[in-house]
Amino acid sequence: MKGKKNWKVIVLMTAVLLSLTSAQVFASVAPSVSSKAAPDVVGAATFTDADGNPITINAGDIKITADAAEGTLSPEEKAIYDEAKAQFTNPNSEYNKDLGDFLTKNYPGIAADKVVVREIFDIKVNQDLKFDKGQKLELTMSGSYKPGDTVIVTVFNKDTGKWDFIESKDVTVNADGSLTVKFPHLCPVAILVADQGTAAATTTVESTKKNAAPPTVTGEAGGNGNTFSMLIPVLGLGAVILAVVFVALKKKKSV
């Protein structure tokens, strides 16, 4: 009986250890992104109305709320923000499929699991802007991006509950590291970058369609270590450990 009890303790301890390890992997997802400050608005923004007329919007009329300050959003804004952000850590979300499709079409050779989320924030303009007829807001934001980086900008659509991918022609990486983006509407924004450790960060690479995996959420492109993508191998290892323990227990019973 004592031997059987010891084996039960081992099994229990193994399960607890795996649970803690998984929790650490999940817990490490948000902090690296939320530690980044909100980008600054560089210069004035330009909104093009339905008639094609440009309207200048001063930087002071635009508020960008960093992930770390999401608690300052109104309850309605916070609910939308949380809904949008949750899709990054849900492997079954429609976002995952849409990201893979977007990469295949615009950046052949870059798999979804080679893309990292560098920034998440919310944008609000103190003016009533209408985006119902193809209008766009051209906005330049500070950053540390480099010309040649594969930068993908997505904006959450609260009406559809999905992330919209902004066309690559509407995203410009400037020489000073800032980004100029033409937004088709405003809501939570996420900026993704192809992992700099990936040799396939160019559209000239032969296209390889892979099963999309959730983009890694991290503070820097090319981040490694404690990321959401580590969950699968951790759980796989855990399954092996548990299998070995149970087989050994079964053999001990049969002796």
Summary of the structure (lengths in Angstrom):
residues: 255
radius of gyration: 22.5
end to end distance: 13.3
largest distance: 85.3
contacts: 746
relative contact order: 0.20
helix: 40%
strand: 23%
